[in-house]
Amino acid sequence: MTAGTPVLALVRHGETDWNRARRIQGRTEVPLNATGRAQALSAAELLSSSAPAPWASVHASPLGRAIETADIIADHLGLNAPGINGGLWERDFGEAEGLLVAESEARWPGLRDVPAAERIEDVAQRSADAIRELSQTHPGSVAVAHGAMLRAGLALLTGSDVPRILNGEIWLLRLDGSDYSAMKLG
């Protein structure tokens, strides 16, 4: 791959009913809704027209909403079923899982110090490690995961703040020399 070529496309899974309600999912299994399936197809269509098309492979978090999104993308791109990558798990939000975002933020500002939750610093490191490994072992691939872990990992890898990643949104990760950069696609 040449410098500046995307080494990974990172996709947040499509919408679930809990996303729509602004409820924290974390590692709770919540399936895609119809909007989420449409977002996955839109992401696949955008990826099919973006460099480095054709994409090499698709990888997903072990959670069902990410796997279903990745299945839709892989099918549309004519690729094998997605590989499951345990490093792409969403953050374990502990006692905040299932609560509305506003309620959780009121109890635990910044979602820090949530009882039984994975520390955001640990999420960032785990995410960055998984993304870095995928970029080295499967360059030119698509990885489907979760908003909090993608945002934390991208921020750590690039040294830049990353805004909230929306359902179905795609971020391209590039490697220039030894430095990563990321930008939203579309």
N, CA and C atoms as an extended XYZ file, in Angstrom:
558
Properties=species:S:1:pos:R:3:atomname:S:1:resname:S:1:resid:I:1 pbc="F F F"
N         0.841       -1.181        0.000 N   MET     1
C         0.000        0.000        0.000 CA  MET     1
C         0.884        1.240        0.000 C   MET     1
N         0.467        2.233       -0.712 N   THR     2
C         1.230        3.468       -0.755 CA  THR     2
C         0.882        4.339        0.445 C   THR     2
N         1.777        5.263        0.771 N   ALA     3
C         1.548        6.159        1.902 CA  ALA     3
C         0.231        6.903        1.703 C   ALA     3
N        -0.535        7.010        2.758 N   GLY     4
C        -1.795        7.730        2.703 CA  GLY     4
C        -2.965        6.887        2.249 C   GLY     4
N        -2.715        5.657        1.753 N   THR     5
C        -3.798        4.772        1.363 CA  THR     5
C        -4.498        4.263        2.622 C   THR     5
N        -5.822        4.201        2.635 N   PRO     6
C        -6.492        3.680        3.833 CA  PRO     6
C        -6.031        2.254        4.131 C   PRO     6
N        -5.664        2.006        5.374 N   VAL     7
C        -5.289        0.656        5.775 CA  VAL     7
C        -6.472       -0.078        6.376 C   VAL     7
N        -7.454        0.674        6.862 N   LEU     8
C        -8.682        0.082        7.407 CA  LEU     8
C        -9.833        1.049        7.208 C   LEU     8
N       -11.002        0.478        7.017 N   ALA     9
C       -12.240        1.246        7.121 CA  ALA     9
C       -12.895        0.775        8.407 C   ALA     9
N       -13.169        1.701        9.301 N   LEU    10
C       -13.791        1.388       10.590 CA  LEU    10
C       -15.237        1.857       10.548 C   LEU    10
N       -16.160        0.939       10.797 N   VAL    11
C       -17.585        1.212       10.675 CA  VAL    11
C       -18.256        0.969       12.017 C   VAL    11
N       -19.056        1.934       12.461 N   ARG    12
C       -19.882        1.682       13.640 CA  ARG    12
C       -21.116        0.917       13.171 C   ARG    12
N       -21.504       -0.076       13.936 N   HIS    13
C       -22.671       -0.892       13.592 CA  HIS    13
C       -23.904       -0.020       13.351 C   HIS    13
N       -24.892       -0.579       12.671 N   GLY    14
C       -26.142        0.118       12.423 CA  GLY    14
C       -26.958        0.299       13.702 C   GLY    14
N       -28.003        1.083       13.584 N   GLU    15
C       -28.833        1.453       14.729 CA  GLU    15
C       -29.598        0.268       15.319 C   GLU    15
N       -29.772        0.323       16.640 N   THR    16
C       -30.642       -0.597       17.376 CA  THR    16
C       -31.730        0.239       18.039 C   THR    16
N       -32.728       -0.424       18.583 N   ASP    17
C       -33.764        0.316       19.309 CA  ASP    17
C       -33.191        1.046       20.521 C   ASP    17
N       -32.180        0.473       21.149 N   TRP    18
C       -31.547        1.154       22.289 CA  TRP    18
C       -30.783        2.389       21.833 C   TRP    18
N       -30.151        2.344       20.658 N   ASN    19
C       -29.509        3.554       20.134 CA  ASN    19
C       -30.553        4.642       19.932 C   ASN    19
N       -31.651        4.257       19.316 N   ARG    20
C       -32.712        5.227       19.037 CA  ARG    20
C       -33.226        5.862       20.319 C   ARG    20
N       -33.344        5.076       21.383 N   ALA    21
C       -33.849        5.570       22.664 CA  ALA    21
C       -32.760        6.277       23.479 C   ALA    21
N       -31.497        6.283       22.988 N   ARG    22
C       -30.345        6.861       23.695 CA  ARG    22
C       -30.116        6.129       25.018 C   ARG    22
N       -30.107        4.794       24.910 N   ARG    23
C       -29.879        3.903       26.044 CA  ARG    23
C       -28.493        3.261       25.862 C   ARG    23
N       -27.739        3.158       26.938 N   ILE    24
C       -26.387        2.601       26.866 CA  ILE    24
C       -26.462        1.089       26.710 C   ILE    24
N       -25.828        0.575       25.636 N   GLN    25
C       -25.845       -0.856       25.355 CA  GLN    25
C       -24.630       -1.574       25.917 C   GLN    25
N       -23.457       -0.997       25.700 N   GLY    26
C       -22.250       -1.688       26.115 CA  GLY    26
C       -22.199       -3.070       25.489 C   GLY    26
N       -22.073       -4.075       26.332 N   ARG    27
C       -21.965       -5.455       25.844 CA  ARG    27
C       -23.296       -6.201       25.859 C   ARG    27
N       -24.379       -5.484       26.126 N   THR    28
C       -25.701       -6.092       26.088 CA  THR    28
C       -26.069       -6.376       24.635 C   THR    28
N       -26.584       -7.564       24.377 N   GLU    29
C       -26.989       -7.925       23.009 CA  GLU    29
C       -28.319       -7.253       22.665 C   GLU    29
N       -28.278       -6.356       21.698 N   VAL    30
C       -29.470       -5.684       21.183 CA  VAL    30
C       -29.360       -5.734       19.664 C   VAL    30
N       -30.347       -6.319       18.971 N   PRO    31
C       -30.230       -6.488       17.523 CA  PRO    31
C       -30.438       -5.186       16.748 C   PRO    31
N       -29.959       -5.176       15.518 N   LEU    32
C       -30.235       -4.055       14.626 CA  LEU    32
C       -31.732       -3.925       14.407 C   LEU    32
N       -32.190       -2.698       14.201 N   ASN    33
C       -33.563       -2.481       13.765 CA  ASN    33
C       -33.542       -2.241       12.248 C   ASN    33
N       -34.688       -1.945       11.666 N   ALA    34
C       -34.762       -1.752       10.206 CA  ALA    34
C       -33.868       -0.591        9.755 C   ALA    34
N       -33.825        0.476       10.533 N   THR    35
C       -32.959        1.607       10.196 CA  THR    35
C       -31.501        1.164       10.216 C   THR    35
N       -31.122        0.350       11.191 N   GLY    36
C       -29.754       -0.146       11.304 CA  GLY    36
C       -29.349       -0.994       10.108 C   GLY    36
N       -30.280       -1.822        9.628 N   ARG    37
C       -29.972       -2.633        8.445 CA  ARG    37
C       -29.799       -1.747        7.209 C   ARG    37
N       -30.621       -0.711        7.102 N   ALA    38
C       -30.494        0.232        5.985 CA  ALA    38
C       -29.171        1.001        6.081 C   ALA    38
N       -28.759        1.368        7.301 N   GLN    39
C       -27.475        2.049        7.484 CA  GLN    39
C       -26.316        1.143        7.083 C   GLN    39
N       -26.412       -0.138        7.420 N   ALA    40
C       -25.357       -1.090        7.054 CA  ALA    40
C       -25.248       -1.193        5.534 C   ALA    40
N       -26.376       -1.249        4.850 N   LEU    41
C       -26.361       -1.318        3.390 CA  LEU    41
C       -25.806       -0.025        2.791 C   LEU    41
N       -26.181        1.113        3.348 N   SER    42
C       -25.631        2.392        2.867 CA  SER    42
C       -24.123        2.447        3.052 C   SER    42
N       -23.651        1.957        4.198 N   ALA    43
C       -22.202        1.915        4.438 CA  ALA    43
C       -21.530        1.016        3.404 C   ALA    43
N       -22.140       -0.125        3.123 N   ALA    44
C       -21.578       -1.047        2.130 CA  ALA    44
C       -21.515       -0.394        0.759 C   ALA    44
N       -22.554        0.333        0.386 N   GLU    45
C       -22.563        1.005       -0.915 CA  GLU    45
C       -21.479        2.073       -0.995 C   GLU    45
N       -21.296        2.811        0.094 N   LEU    46
C       -20.251        3.833        0.122 CA  LEU    46
C       -18.863        3.183        0.051 C   LEU    46
N       -18.686        2.088        0.772 N   LEU    47
C       -17.403        1.383        0.739 CA  LEU    47
C       -17.106        0.813       -0.648 C   LEU    47
N       -18.143        0.371       -1.354 N   SER    48
C       -17.915       -0.241       -2.671 CA  SER    48
C       -17.408        0.776       -3.689 C   SER    48
N       -17.595        2.059       -3.392 N   SER    49
C       -17.128        3.090       -4.320 CA  SER    49
C       -15.921        3.855       -3.784 C   SER    49
N       -15.311        3.350       -2.703 N   SER    50
C       -14.206        4.057       -2.051 CA  SER    50
C       -12.915        3.254       -2.095 C   SER    50
N       -11.786        3.970       -2.158 N   ALA    51
C       -10.473        3.316       -2.130 CA  ALA    51
C       -10.293        2.644       -0.783 C   ALA    51
N        -9.652        1.504       -0.691 N   PRO    52
C        -8.954        0.799       -1.762 CA  PRO    52
C        -9.805       -0.274       -2.409 C   PRO    52
N       -11.067        0.030       -2.714 N   ALA    53
C       -11.942       -0.959       -3.324 CA  ALA    53
C       -11.206       -1.661       -4.461 C   ALA    53
N       -11.254       -2.963       -4.572 N   PRO    54
C       -12.050       -3.834       -3.711 CA  PRO    54
C       -11.374       -4.067       -2.352 C   PRO    54
N       -12.185       -4.082       -1.316 N   TRP    55
C       -11.712       -4.312        0.037 CA  TRP    55
C       -11.314       -5.782        0.186 C   TRP    55
N       -10.373       -6.042        1.080 N   ALA    56
C        -9.801       -7.384        1.208 CA  ALA    56
C       -10.641       -8.334        2.055 C   ALA    56
N       -11.176       -7.849        3.165 N   SER    57
C       -11.929       -8.705        4.081 CA  SER    57
C       -12.714       -7.835        5.042 C   SER    57
N       -13.593       -8.484        5.805 N   VAL    58
C       -14.410       -7.788        6.797 CA  VAL    58
C       -14.213       -8.490        8.129 C   VAL    58
N       -14.130       -7.693        9.199 N   HIS    59
C       -13.945       -8.195       10.564 CA  HIS    59
C       -14.983       -7.537       11.447 C   HIS    59
N       -15.380       -8.218       12.532 N   ALA    60
C       -16.436       -7.687       13.391 CA  ALA    60
C       -16.182       -7.997       14.851 C   ALA    60
N       -16.747       -7.157       15.678 N   SER    61
C       -16.844       -7.407       17.112 CA  SER    61
C       -17.685       -8.669       17.313 C   SER    61
N       -17.529       -9.345       18.442 N   PRO    62
C       -18.341      -10.538       18.713 CA  PRO    62
C       -19.818      -10.252       18.998 C   PRO    62
N       -20.211       -8.987       19.134 N   LEU    63
C       -21.614       -8.675       19.438 CA  LEU    63
C       -22.472       -8.746       18.178 C   LEU    63
N       -23.693       -9.258       18.334 N   GLY    64
C       -24.589       -9.516       17.213 CA  GLY    64
C       -24.857       -8.330       16.314 C   GLY    64
N       -25.011       -7.141       16.883 N   ARG    65
C       -25.302       -5.958       16.049 CA  ARG    65
C       -24.139       -5.629       15.117 C   ARG    65
N       -22.919       -5.874       15.572 N   ALA    66
C       -21.751       -5.652       14.713 CA  ALA    66
C       -21.628       -6.765       13.673 C   ALA    66
N       -21.891       -7.991       14.092 N   ILE    67
C       -21.814       -9.119       13.155 CA  ILE    67
C       -22.845       -8.960       12.039 C   ILE    67
N       -24.080       -8.581       12.394 N   GLU    68
C       -25.107       -8.411       11.358 CA  GLU    68
C       -24.726       -7.285       10.396 C   GLU    68
N       -24.214       -6.175       10.925 N   THR    69
C       -23.759       -5.075       10.067 CA  THR    69
C       -22.648       -5.568        9.141 C   THR    69
N       -21.678       -6.291        9.707 N   ALA    70
C       -20.552       -6.807        8.918 CA  ALA    70
C       -21.021       -7.813        7.874 C   ALA    70
N       -22.001       -8.652        8.215 N   ASP    71
C       -22.548       -9.602        7.240 CA  ASP    71
C       -23.147       -8.869        6.039 C   ASP    71
N       -23.897       -7.810        6.306 N   ILE    72
C       -24.525       -7.035        5.226 CA  ILE    72
C       -23.439       -6.417        4.347 C   ILE    72
N       -22.409       -5.861        4.976 N   ILE    73
C       -21.313       -5.241        4.223 CA  ILE    73
C       -20.560       -6.287        3.406 C   ILE    73
N       -20.187       -7.404        4.051 N   ALA    74
C       -19.436       -8.452        3.345 CA  ALA    74
C       -20.232       -8.984        2.155 C   ALA    74
N       -21.520       -9.217        2.354 N   ASP    75
C       -22.362       -9.724        1.274 CA  ASP    75
C       -22.390       -8.741        0.105 C   ASP    75
N       -22.581       -7.459        0.407 N   HIS    76
C       -22.649       -6.444       -0.647 CA  HIS    76
C       -21.313       -6.309       -1.387 C   HIS    76
N       -20.206       -6.473       -0.653 N   LEU    77
C       -18.882       -6.334       -1.271 CA  LEU    77
C       -18.391       -7.633       -1.911 C   LEU    77
N       -19.191       -8.708       -1.779 N   GLY    78
C       -18.801       -9.990       -2.367 CA  GLY    78
C       -17.648      -10.651       -1.637 C   GLY    78
N       -17.558      -10.426       -0.329 N   LEU    79
C       -16.474      -10.988        0.478 CA  LEU    79
C       -16.975      -12.134        1.344 C   LEU    79
N       -16.030      -12.908        1.869 N   ASN    80
C       -16.375      -13.995        2.793 CA  ASN    80
C       -17.030      -13.439        4.046 C   ASN    80
N       -17.678      -14.316        4.793 N   ALA    81
C       -18.284      -13.927        6.069 CA  ALA    81
C       -17.226      -13.262        6.937 C   ALA    81
N       -17.631      -12.308        7.762 N   PRO    82
C       -16.646      -11.583        8.568 CA  PRO    82
C       -15.937      -12.461        9.583 C   PRO    82
N       -14.668      -12.136        9.810 N   GLY    83
C       -13.927      -12.749       10.897 CA  GLY    83
C       -14.307      -12.053       12.192 C   GLY    83
N       -14.393      -12.791       13.274 N   ILE    84
C       -14.749      -12.212       14.570 CA  ILE    84
C       -13.460      -11.870       15.313 C   ILE    84
N       -13.396      -10.650       15.827 N   ASN    85
C       -12.203      -10.162       16.506 CA  ASN    85
C       -12.575       -9.706       17.914 C   ASN    85
N       -12.114      -10.442       18.929 N   GLY    86
C       -12.440      -10.135       20.316 CA  GLY    86
C       -11.928       -8.794       20.795 C   GLY    86
N       -10.920       -8.230       20.138 N   GLY    87
C       -10.431       -6.912       20.522 CA  GLY    87
C       -11.388       -5.796       20.173 C   GLY    87
N       -12.379       -6.083       19.335 N   LEU    88
C       -13.335       -5.065       18.896 CA  LEU    88
C       -14.583       -4.978       19.776 C   LEU    88
N       -14.582       -5.702       20.926 N   TRP    89
C       -15.716       -5.616       21.862 CA  TRP    89
C       -15.995       -4.165       22.223 C   TRP    89
N       -17.246       -3.870       22.476 N   GLU    90
C       -17.604       -2.556       23.011 CA  GLU    90
C       -17.158       -2.468       24.457 C   GLU    90
N       -17.094       -1.275       24.970 N   ARG    91
C       -16.774       -1.041       26.374 CA  ARG    91
C       -17.823       -1.713       27.250 C   ARG    91
N       -17.382       -2.324       28.315 N   ASP    92
C       -18.299       -2.829       29.338 CA  ASP    92
C       -18.650       -1.629       30.204 C   ASP    92
N       -19.899       -1.189       30.148 N   PHE    93
C       -20.335        0.001       30.875 CA  PHE    93
C       -20.828       -0.311       32.283 C   PHE    93
N       -20.673       -1.553       32.735 N   GLY    94
C       -21.024       -1.893       34.105 CA  GLY    94
C       -22.460       -1.528       34.447 C   GLY    94
N       -22.638       -0.831       35.565 N   GLU    95
C       -23.981       -0.487       36.047 CA  GLU    95
C       -24.712        0.508       35.157 C   GLU    95
N       -24.022        1.128       34.216 N   ALA    96
C       -24.675        2.081       33.306 CA  ALA    96
C       -25.410        1.379       32.162 C   ALA    96
N       -25.081        0.110       31.896 N   GLU    97
C       -25.737       -0.585       30.775 CA  GLU    97
C       -27.245       -0.670       31.013 C   GLU    97
N       -27.974       -0.307       29.984 N   GLY    98
C       -29.432       -0.333       30.041 CA  GLY    98
C       -30.046        0.990       30.460 C   GLY    98
N       -29.255        1.883       31.029 N   LEU    99
C       -29.774        3.185       31.452 CA  LEU    99
C       -29.763        4.162       30.286 C   LEU    99
N       -30.602        5.182       30.380 N   LEU   100
C       -30.561        6.251       29.390 CA  LEU   100
C       -29.239        7.002       29.527 C   LEU   100
N       -28.718        7.499       28.419 N   VAL   101
C       -27.460        8.227       28.435 CA  VAL   101
C       -27.541        9.403       29.403 C   VAL   101
N       -28.631       10.172       29.361 N   ALA   102
C       -28.764       11.344       30.234 CA  ALA   102
C       -28.736       10.946       31.710 C   ALA   102
N       -29.395        9.859       32.060 N   GLU   103
C       -29.400        9.387       33.441 CA  GLU   103
C       -28.001        8.946       33.860 C   GLU   103
N       -27.317        8.230       32.982 N   SER   104
C       -25.961        7.766       33.281 CA  SER   104
C       -25.002        8.939       33.454 C   SER   104
N       -25.095        9.917       32.567 N   GLU   105
C       -24.225       11.101       32.648 CA  GLU   105
C       -24.488       11.882       33.932 C   GLU   105
N       -25.749       11.940       34.358 N   ALA   106
C       -26.070       12.639       35.605 CA  ALA   106
C       -25.463       11.914       36.809 C   ALA   106
N       -25.480       10.587       36.787 N   ARG   107
C       -24.922        9.801       37.899 CA  ARG   107
C       -23.406        9.777       37.887 C   ARG   107
N       -22.833        9.618       36.667 N   TRP   108
C       -21.380        9.458       36.511 CA  TRP   108
C       -20.908       10.367       35.378 C   TRP   108
N       -20.637       11.646       35.675 N   PRO   109
C       -20.216       12.587       34.622 CA  PRO   109
C       -19.060       12.028       33.784 C   PRO   109
N       -19.227       12.148       32.470 N   GLY   110
C       -18.218       11.640       31.549 CA  GLY   110
C       -18.147       10.127       31.513 C   GLY   110
N       -19.106        9.472       32.170 N   LEU   111
C       -19.157        8.009       32.293 CA  LEU   111
C       -17.844        7.458       32.848 C   LEU   111
N       -17.276        8.212       33.778 N   ARG   112
C       -16.087        7.770       34.510 CA  ARG   112
C       -16.543        7.274       35.872 C   ARG   112
N       -15.796        6.401       36.432 N   ASP   113
C       -16.086        5.869       37.774 CA  ASP   113
C       -17.444        5.178       37.866 C   ASP   113
N       -17.901        4.590       36.760 N   VAL   114
C       -19.128        3.804       36.770 CA  VAL   114
C       -18.800        2.461       37.441 C   VAL   114
N       -19.547        2.081       38.475 N   PRO   115
C       -19.258        0.801       39.135 CA  PRO   115
C       -19.279       -0.369       38.137 C   PRO   115
N       -18.264       -1.203       38.226 N   ALA   116
C       -18.109       -2.425       37.430 CA  ALA   116
C       -17.851       -2.154       35.941 C   ALA   116
N       -17.609       -0.911       35.550 N   ALA   117
C       -17.355       -0.585       34.140 CA  ALA   117
C       -15.869       -0.684       33.819 C   ALA   117
N       -15.588       -0.979       32.562 N   GLU   118
C       -14.220       -0.961       32.055 CA  GLU   118
C       -13.745        0.500       32.002 C   GLU   118
N       -12.563        0.762       32.486 N   ARG   119
C       -12.025        2.124       32.466 CA  ARG   119
C       -11.823        2.575       31.021 C   ARG   119
N       -12.141        3.839       30.740 N   ILE   120
C       -12.024        4.349       29.375 CA  ILE   120
C       -10.584        4.264       28.873 C   ILE   120
N        -9.596        4.430       29.771 N   GLU   121
C        -8.197        4.313       29.369 CA  GLU   121
C        -7.883        2.882       28.910 C   GLU   121
N        -8.494        1.909       29.571 N   ASP   122
C        -8.293        0.513       29.175 CA  ASP   122
C        -8.981        0.219       27.848 C   ASP   122
N       -10.160        0.805       27.658 N   VAL   123
C       -10.876        0.648       26.382 CA  VAL   123
C       -10.032        1.234       25.252 C   VAL   123
N        -9.485        2.432       25.471 N   ALA   124
C        -8.678        3.089       24.439 CA  ALA   124
C        -7.478        2.230       24.061 C   ALA   124
N        -6.791        1.683       25.050 N   GLN   125
C        -5.616        0.870       24.764 CA  GLN   125
C        -6.004       -0.418       24.041 C   GLN   125
N        -7.044       -1.096       24.522 N   ARG   126
C        -7.498       -2.341       23.888 CA  ARG   126
C        -7.918       -2.085       22.448 C   ARG   126
N        -8.670       -1.005       22.249 N   SER   127
C        -9.146       -0.655       20.917 CA  SER   127
C        -7.988       -0.309       19.989 C   SER   127
N        -7.076        0.538       20.461 N   ALA   128
C        -5.926        0.926       19.635 CA  ALA   128
C        -5.097       -0.294       19.262 C   ALA   128
N        -4.899       -1.207       20.218 N   ASP   129
C        -4.131       -2.422       19.934 CA  ASP   129
C        -4.814       -3.275       18.865 C   ASP   129
N        -6.136       -3.441       18.982 N   ALA   130
C        -6.879       -4.251       18.012 CA  ALA   130
C        -6.858       -3.610       16.626 C   ALA   130
N        -7.062       -2.299       16.576 N   ILE   131
C        -7.059       -1.592       15.291 CA  ILE   131
C        -5.671       -1.643       14.655 C   ILE   131
N        -4.639       -1.410       15.453 N   ARG   132
C        -3.261       -1.455       14.945 CA  ARG   132
C        -2.952       -2.848       14.389 C   ARG   132
N        -3.327       -3.877       15.144 N   GLU   133
C        -3.068       -5.251       14.691 CA  GLU   133
C        -3.792       -5.547       13.378 C   GLU   133
N        -5.076       -5.167       13.291 N   LEU   134
C        -5.812       -5.381       12.039 CA  LEU   134
C        -5.165       -4.618       10.884 C   LEU   134
N        -4.719       -3.397       11.145 N   SER   135
C        -4.109       -2.605       10.064 CA  SER   135
C        -2.824       -3.242        9.561 C   SER   135
N        -2.133       -3.991       10.428 N   GLN   136
C        -0.879       -4.630       10.034 CA  GLN   136
C        -1.094       -6.012        9.427 C   GLN   136
N        -2.075       -6.751        9.951 N   THR   137
C        -2.276       -8.126        9.479 CA  THR   137
C        -3.315       -8.240        8.368 C   THR   137
N        -4.224       -7.285        8.270 N   HIS   138
C        -5.281       -7.314        7.250 CA  HIS   138
C        -5.463       -5.928        6.621 C   HIS   138
N        -4.402       -5.344        6.057 N   PRO   139
C        -4.563       -4.016        5.456 CA  PRO   139
C        -5.584       -4.062        4.322 C   PRO   139
N        -6.292       -2.951        4.168 N   GLY   140
C        -7.308       -2.878        3.125 CA  GLY   140
C        -8.604       -3.548        3.509 C   GLY   140
N        -8.818       -3.739        4.808 N   SER   141
C       -10.014       -4.422        5.290 CA  SER   141
C       -10.991       -3.459        5.950 C   SER   141
N       -12.159       -3.985        6.243 N   VAL   142
C       -13.235       -3.264        6.915 CA  VAL   142
C       -13.421       -3.895        8.285 C   VAL   142
N       -13.502       -3.064        9.327 N   ALA   143
C       -13.752       -3.557       10.682 CA  ALA   143
C       -15.014       -2.900       11.208 C   ALA   143
N       -15.951       -3.716       11.686 N   VAL   144
C       -17.219       -3.212       12.212 CA  VAL   144
C       -17.206       -3.383       13.723 C   VAL   144
N       -17.430       -2.266       14.416 N   ALA   145
C       -17.370       -2.305       15.873 CA  ALA   145
C       -18.356       -1.296       16.460 C   ALA   145
N       -17.947       -0.625       17.525 N   HIS   146
C       -18.852        0.156       18.374 CA  HIS   146
C       -18.323        1.561       18.600 C   HIS   146
N       -19.242        2.480       18.832 N   GLY   147
C       -18.906        3.893       18.931 CA  GLY   147
C       -17.885        4.248       19.987 C   GLY   147
N       -18.108        3.835       21.233 N   ALA   148
C       -17.202        4.242       22.314 CA  ALA   148
C       -15.807        3.677       22.113 C   ALA   148
N       -15.717        2.408       21.737 N   MET   149
C       -14.389        1.808       21.597 CA  MET   149
C       -13.660        2.334       20.363 C   MET   149
N       -14.377        2.566       19.262 N   LEU   150
C       -13.734        3.119       18.073 CA  LEU   150
C       -13.216        4.527       18.343 C   LEU   150
N       -14.045        5.330       18.966 N   ARG   151
C       -13.662        6.715       19.256 CA  ARG   151
C       -12.426        6.752       20.152 C   ARG   151
N       -12.427        5.958       21.205 N   ALA   152
C       -11.297        5.938       22.135 CA  ALA   152
C       -10.027        5.433       21.460 C   ALA   152
N       -10.135        4.380       20.681 N   GLY   153
C        -8.974        3.817       20.003 CA  GLY   153
C        -8.411        4.748       18.950 C   GLY   153
N        -9.293        5.360       18.152 N   LEU   154
C        -8.819        6.296       17.131 CA  LEU   154
C        -8.132        7.501       17.759 C   LEU   154
N        -8.678        8.006       18.857 N   ALA   155
C        -8.062        9.148       19.531 CA  ALA   155
C        -6.665        8.789       20.021 C   ALA   155
N        -6.508        7.608       20.583 N   LEU   156
C        -5.198        7.188       21.079 CA  LEU   156
C        -4.210        6.979       19.921 C   LEU   156
N        -4.662        6.345       18.854 N   LEU   157
C        -3.769        6.089       17.711 CA  LEU   157
C        -3.334        7.364       17.000 C   LEU   157
N        -4.263        8.303       16.838 N   THR   158
C        -3.971        9.500       16.046 CA  THR   158
C        -3.499       10.680       16.882 C   THR   158
N        -3.729       10.624       18.194 N   GLY   159
C        -3.375       11.749       19.056 CA  GLY   159
C        -4.298       12.940       18.870 C   GLY   159
N        -5.479       12.707       18.280 N   SER   160
C        -6.442       13.777       18.015 CA  SER   160
C        -7.790       13.419       18.615 C   SER   160
N        -8.548       14.446       18.981 N   ASP   161
C        -9.911       14.204       19.442 CA  ASP   161
C       -10.743       13.675       18.283 C   ASP   161
N       -11.630       12.773       18.587 N   VAL   162
C       -12.533       12.197       17.592 CA  VAL   162
C       -13.953       12.473       18.069 C   VAL   162
N       -14.795       13.053       17.222 N   PRO   163
C       -16.174       13.316       17.644 CA  PRO   163
C       -16.962       12.013       17.786 C   PRO   163
N       -18.137       12.116       18.369 N   ARG   164
C       -19.018       10.951       18.496 CA  ARG   164
C       -19.199       10.318       17.120 C   ARG   164
N       -19.077        9.006       17.067 N   ILE   165
C       -19.227        8.268       15.810 CA  ILE   165
C       -20.657        7.748       15.755 C   ILE   165
N       -21.367        8.102       14.710 N   LEU   166
C       -22.781        7.759       14.581 CA  LEU   166
C       -22.963        6.362       13.995 C   LEU   166
N       -24.139        5.806       14.187 N   ASN   167
C       -24.447        4.485       13.635 CA  ASN   167
C       -24.290        4.492       12.126 C   ASN   167
N       -23.580        3.474       11.616 N   GLY   168
C       -23.362        3.339       10.184 CA  GLY   168
C       -22.266        4.232        9.636 C   GLY   168
N       -21.649        5.047       10.482 N   GLU   169
C       -20.609        5.964       10.036 CA  GLU   169
C       -19.305        5.203        9.776 C   GLU   169
N       -18.558        5.680        8.789 N   ILE   170
C       -17.305        5.048        8.376 CA  ILE   170
C       -16.159        6.024        8.607 C   ILE   170
N       -15.092        5.524        9.207 N   TRP   171
C       -13.855        6.285        9.370 CA  TRP   171
C       -12.744        5.522        8.663 C   TRP   171
N       -11.960        6.229        7.861 N   LEU   172
C       -10.820        5.626        7.179 CA  LEU   172
C        -9.566        5.897        7.985 C   LEU   172
N        -8.834        4.838        8.271 N   LEU   173
C        -7.572        4.943        8.986 CA  LEU   173
C        -6.451        4.853        7.959 C   LEU   173
N        -5.532        5.820        7.998 N   ARG   174
C        -4.405        5.863        7.081 CA  ARG   174
C        -3.111        5.778        7.876 C   ARG   174
N        -2.096        5.242        7.248 N   LEU   175
C        -0.772        5.169        7.851 CA  LEU   175
C         0.188        5.930        6.949 C   LEU   175
N         0.788        6.978        7.500 N   ASP   176
C         1.792        7.769        6.788 CA  ASP   176
C         3.091        7.641        7.574 C   ASP   176
N         4.016        6.830        7.041 N   GLY   177
C         5.235        6.537        7.791 CA  GLY   177
C         4.869        5.704        8.998 C   GLY   177
N         5.092        6.247       10.184 N   SER   178
C         4.707        5.534       11.403 CA  SER   178
C         3.535        6.210       12.103 C   SER   178
N         2.920        7.202       11.460 N   ASP   179
C         1.819        7.958       12.065 CA  ASP   179
C         0.479        7.577       11.443 C   ASP   179
N        -0.501        7.378       12.308 N   TYR   180
C        -1.872        7.112       11.851 CA  TYR   180
C        -2.645        8.422       11.780 C   TYR   180
N        -3.523        8.503       10.799 N   SER   181
C        -4.487        9.589       10.722 CA  SER   181
C        -5.839        8.962       10.359 C   SER   181
N        -6.900        9.643       10.718 N   ALA   182
C        -8.238        9.113       10.453 CA  ALA   182
C        -9.136       10.251        9.991 C   ALA   182
N       -10.056        9.886        9.109 N   MET   183
C       -11.051       10.872        8.658 CA  MET   183
C       -12.356       10.158        8.367 C   MET   183
N       -13.423       10.880        8.598 N   LYS   184
C       -14.759       10.357        8.318 CA  LYS   184
C       -14.953       10.270        6.808 C   LYS   184
N       -15.554        9.180        6.362 N   LEU   185
C       -15.859        8.991        4.947 CA  LEU   185
C       -17.287        9.449        4.695 C   LEU   185
N       -17.464       10.232        3.668 N   GLY   186
C       -18.813       10.660        3.282 CA  GLY   186
C       -19.292       11.900        3.954 C   GLY   186
